[in-house]
Amino acid sequence: MILLAVAGLGAARALATQAARQDAGATPAAGTSAAATRSTDAAPGSTTQESGRAADPDFDFFSDQPLAPKDLVELPPEKSRWLTVGGPAGLFVLFFVVMGVFWWMVPFKVSTQSIELHDFPTGVKRGLALALCLFGIAFCFGASEIWYQLQLHGSAEAYFAQMSLGKLIAFTHAHLFGFTTSFLIIGIPFSMQFNHVWQYQWIFPIGLAASLTDVLSWWGLKYLAPTFEWVAMFCGVMFSASYLYMLIALLRVLWFPELLFVSDRDYRQRVEEREARAQEARFDEGDF
């Protein structure tokens, strides 16, 4: 574990150094004046005008004459299917491998440790319900940001193409912390509230694994192939569905305690209590 931690820190340092060099090369020198910057920005337009004036008016675009080497535009070679298909497929496999590893290392068992949100103090229930609402609002704003960037840049590929390495590092850092924190705050009470339902014990880890795979797909989109967008879409659906399911389930328990679901731990007991109360209400004092 120590060797893995040291290797991870070394890789992070090398990545940060590379990002700093790229950003330093793209940043104008400190002594560069605004006028020089403006003249540099204006250079492409003036060059275009000069080339337009210097262009041969007798040039025939439909002739069979070969173009001069200086007029040729070399296109990048087509990317291999090992990248365009194998890369996203490998990331899909990684998602299921992560889930399989944790299924093998942490097998399901009915835990004796549980919580019952109905029994929490009123202040805790109110604060937790408000926190869940704020997380839901933040989730909606995050979804609107995705839509905004797609409308602005046209595609996820174009959005990540214009992003510098340094910004992608910061983007990854912020989202990994954000995903982990939000899933922890919602996933732990959800998993403990429904600790007796083995299917529900998958929802929390599935959301986290999808979040990790989603972040990795951004690097594939920028540096490998646009087909990694399929991985991003799949993982976005997976972590969104798991997150919203846990959020709504907790709000249902906090806001509507009388609304019973079969998945509730005390479902049978509360149904029997309701039936007993209904049976008692059928008779008045003195009927017997």
ZIZIRA-V837276 format. One record per backbone hydrogen bond with DSSP energy under -1.0 kcal/mol. NH is the residue of the N-H (numbers start at 1). CO is the residue of the C=O. If there is no record, write none. Layout:
NH;CO / NH;CO
This chain:
5;1 / 6;2 / 7;3 / 8;4 / 9;5 / 10;6 / 11;7 / 12;8 / 13;9 / 14;10 / 15;11 / 16;12 / 17;13 / 18;14 / 19;15 / 20;16 / 21;17 / 22;18 / 23;19 / 24;20 / 25;21 / 26;22 / 27;23 / 32;29 / 37;33 / 38;34 / 39;35 / 40;36 / 41;37 / 42;38 / 46;42 / 47;43 / 48;44 / 49;45 / 50;46 / 51;47 / 52;48 / 53;49 / 54;50 / 59;56 / 63;60 / 71;68 / 83;80 / 84;80 / 85;81 / 86;81 / 89;85 / 90;86 / 91;87 / 92;88 / 93;89 / 94;90 / 95;91 / 96;92 / 97;93 / 98;94 / 99;95 / 100;96 / 101;97 / 102;98 / 103;99 / 104;100 / 105;101 / 106;102 / 115;192 / 119;116 / 120;117 / 125;121 / 126;122 / 127;123 / 128;124 / 129;125 / 130;126 / 131;127 / 132;128 / 133;129 / 134;130 / 135;131 / 136;132 / 137;133 / 138;134 / 139;135 / 140;136 / 141;137 / 142;138 / 143;139 / 144;140 / 145;141 / 146;142 / 147;143 / 148;144 / 149;145 / 150;146 / 151;147 / 152;148 / 153;149 / 154;150 / 159;155 / 160;156 / 161;157 / 162;158 / 168;164 / 169;165 / 170;166 / 171;167 / 172;168 / 173;169 / 174;170 / 175;171 / 176;172 / 177;173 / 178;174 / 179;175 / 180;176 / 181;177 / 182;178 / 183;179 / 184;180 / 185;181 / 186;182 / 187;183 / 188;184 / 190;186 / 191;187 / 192;188 / 193;189 / 194;190 / 197;194 / 202;199 / 206;202 / 207;203 / 208;204 / 209;205 / 210;206 / 211;207 / 212;208 / 213;209 / 214;210 / 215;211 / 216;212 / 217;213 / 220;216 / 221;217 / 222;218 / 223;219 / 224;220 / 225;220 / 228;225 / 229;226 / 230;227 / 232;228 / 233;229 / 234;230 / 235;231 / 236;232 / 237;233 / 238;234 / 239;235 / 240;236 / 241;237 / 242;238 / 243;239 / 244;240 / 245;241 / 246;242 / 247;243 / 248;244 / 249;245 / 250;246 / 251;247 / 252;248 / 253;249 / 254;250 / 255;251 / 256;252 / 259;256 / 264;261 / 267;264 / 270;266 / 271;267 / 272;268 / 273;269 / 274;270 / 275;271 / 276;272 / 277;273 / 278;274 / 279;275 / 280;276 / 281;277 / 283;280 / 287;284
